[in-house]
């Protein structure tokens, strides 16, 4: 993430924000803060809609798995597919 954020012109500490909506209109909000000085990232889902009736909710382990998948797909090098690669990552649900 450090190299990717530098390559894309982000500040030493910078936040990327996005929002999308499910079919029922529930918001999924995400702010990713990358801190190159500490070599950490925070994935903050604050503002995301509440649980909904049905099978569209995402438990914490599935969210962590999705984050690992996204991180691995964005990087130019291989990283292990295990919990250890989330050590520098904070997830706020």
N, C-alpha and C positions, 0 to 999 in steps of 0.2 A: 504493500500500500504506500509505503514511503516513496518508492521510485515512481509509482503510478501517479501519486498526487503531485509530485514535483514535475513530472513530464507533462501533466495537464494544467500547469500554472497555478496550482492552489497555494495559498499562503502556508506558513509553517504550521499554523493551526487554522483549519478552515472547515466549514460545515456545508454539506450538500443537502438540499431538501427536495422532497417530492410528495405528491399526494395522488392517489388513484381511488376509484370508487367501485364497489362491488355492484352486482346487478340490482340489489335492493337499495342502493344509494349510500350504504355504510362506507365511511371514509377509511382508507388505510394510509396513514401518514408516517413518513420516515425521515428522520434527520440523521445523517451520518457525519460525525465529527472526526476528522483525521488529525492527529497531533503528531507531526513528524519529530518534534523535540523529544517526546516521551515514547515514540514509536507505538502508539495505541490508536484504537478506533472505538467510537461509541455509536451503536445503532439504537436510536431512540424512537420508539413507536408512540410516544405521547401524542394524544389527539386522535388516535385510531378509534373507530367506533366500538361500541360494546359488543359482547358476545351476542350472536344471533341464533335463532332457532334453526336447527338443521346441521348440515355437515360442513359448513364453511369456516368454522373456528379453527384456529391454529394453536395447539399447545406449545409451551416453551421449548421442548426438545425438537419439535418439528421446525420451529422458527430458527433455532440454533443450526440445525442441519441445512436449512435453506441459506443461511448466512455463509456457512462453510462452503457450500456449493458455489455461491456467487463469488466469494473471494477467490476460490481456486480457479474459476473461469476467467477472472479478470487479470490474473497474474501471469507473467511470462515464464515463471519457473514452477516446478512441481513442489507442492507442499503435501505433507501427510494428511490422509483423510482420518483424522482423529480429533479428540477433544483438545489436545495440546495446542492445536493451531488457533484455538479461541482464547488462549491465555491473555494476549494483549487486547482482547475485544470485550467491551462491556455492552450488555444487551439490556435495554430498558423497555419493559412492556407495560 
